[in-house]
Amino acid sequence: MTHAVSPEDWRWGDELDAVVAAPNSHRVVFENEKVRVLEVSVPPGTREPEHTHRWPSVMVTDTRARIRYWIGDTLSFESPDPLPPPGDLSGSWSGPEGPHSVENIDTFASHALRIEFKDQ
């Protein structure tokens, strides 16, 4: 589902970093030289601006909403309707992600923590 790229193929500037390009949905809650932890929240009916994630990460989701995942103007993924029953938390691994955006097509906000591993 993600727009994964290898670190050696990274070619996007800092202006597309999630915190810079999509600040309404990405907030830094912790950062040091090894990791950055982002709170990621996308309100219902909202599509975030196109952005990137330079480092590999683990996304820990506590509120799953139905989404559409866009790479440019191309729909890459849409959540099933209905979503599978939620657990308490769900987690997923992702490599660096090139430009993409997420659209929340549900009636409530999605919410997650994204732990990015800078020291690769």
C-alpha positions in Angstrom: 0.0 0.0 0.0 2.8 2.5 0.7 5.0 4.4 -1.7 8.1 2.6 -0.4 11.5 3.6 -1.7 15.0 2.5 -0.8 17.2 5.0 1.2 19.7 5.1 -1.6 17.0 6.2 -4.0 15.8 9.1 -1.8 15.5 12.3 -3.9 13.0 14.5 -2.2 13.8 17.7 -0.2 12.9 18.6 3.3 10.0 20.8 2.1 8.0 17.5 1.6 8.8 16.2 5.1 5.5 15.3 6.7 5.9 17.8 9.5 6.6 20.6 7.1 4.2 19.7 4.2 1.3 18.3 6.3 1.6 20.0 9.7 -2.2 19.7 10.4 -1.9 15.9 10.5 1.7 15.4 11.7 3.1 16.7 15.0 6.4 15.9 16.6 6.0 14.5 20.1 9.6 13.4 20.6 12.8 13.7 18.6 16.5 13.0 19.2 19.4 12.0 16.9 18.1 8.4 16.6 14.3 8.6 16.5 11.4 10.9 15.8 7.9 10.2 17.1 5.0 11.7 15.2 1.4 11.9 16.3 -0.6 11.4 13.1 -4.3 12.4 13.1 -6.4 12.8 10.0 -9.9 14.3 10.5 -12.9 12.7 8.8 -13.5 13.9 5.2 -9.9 15.3 5.0 -7.1 14.6 2.5 -3.7 15.6 3.8 -1.3 17.5 1.5 1.3 15.4 -0.3 4.3 14.6 1.9 7.1 12.1 2.5 8.6 10.0 5.3 12.4 9.9 4.9 13.1 7.2 7.5 11.9 3.6 8.1 9.2 3.5 10.7 6.7 1.7 12.8 3.1 3.0 12.8 1.1 2.2 15.9 -2.6 2.9 15.3 -5.1 3.3 18.1 -8.0 4.6 16.1 -8.4 3.1 12.6 -10.5 4.9 10.1 -11.3 4.0 6.5 -8.7 5.7 4.2 -7.7 6.2 0.7 -3.9 6.2 0.0 -2.9 8.4 -2.9 0.4 8.6 -4.9 -0.1 11.9 -6.8 -3.5 11.7 -8.4 -3.4 7.9 -8.5 -5.5 6.0 -5.9 -3.2 3.2 -4.6 -5.3 1.7 -1.8 -8.8 2.0 -0.3 -9.8 0.5 3.1 -12.5 -2.2 2.9 -16.0 -1.3 4.1 -16.5 -2.3 6.8 -13.0 -2.4 8.4 -12.1 -5.7 10.1 -12.9 -5.6 13.8 -10.3 -3.5 15.7 -7.9 -4.8 18.3 -6.6 -2.6 21.1 -3.6 -1.5 19.0 -2.3 -2.4 15.6 1.2 -1.8 14.3 2.9 -1.9 10.9 6.4 -1.5 9.5 7.2 0.8 6.6 10.3 1.7 4.8 10.9 5.3 3.6 7.9 6.6 1.8 8.0 8.9 -1.3 5.4 11.5 -1.9 1.8 10.4 -1.0 -1.3 11.6 0.8 -3.9 10.0 3.0 -7.6 10.8 2.7 -9.9 9.9 5.7 -13.2 8.6 4.2 -14.7 7.7 7.5 -16.9 9.6 9.9 -14.2 10.0 12.7 -10.5 10.9 12.9 -7.8 8.4 12.4 -5.1 8.5 15.1 -1.6 6.9 15.3 1.9 7.3 16.5 4.7 6.9 13.9 8.1 6.0 15.3 10.7 6.9 12.7 14.2 5.4 12.9 16.8 8.0 11.8 19.9 6.0 12.6 19.9 3.7 9.6 
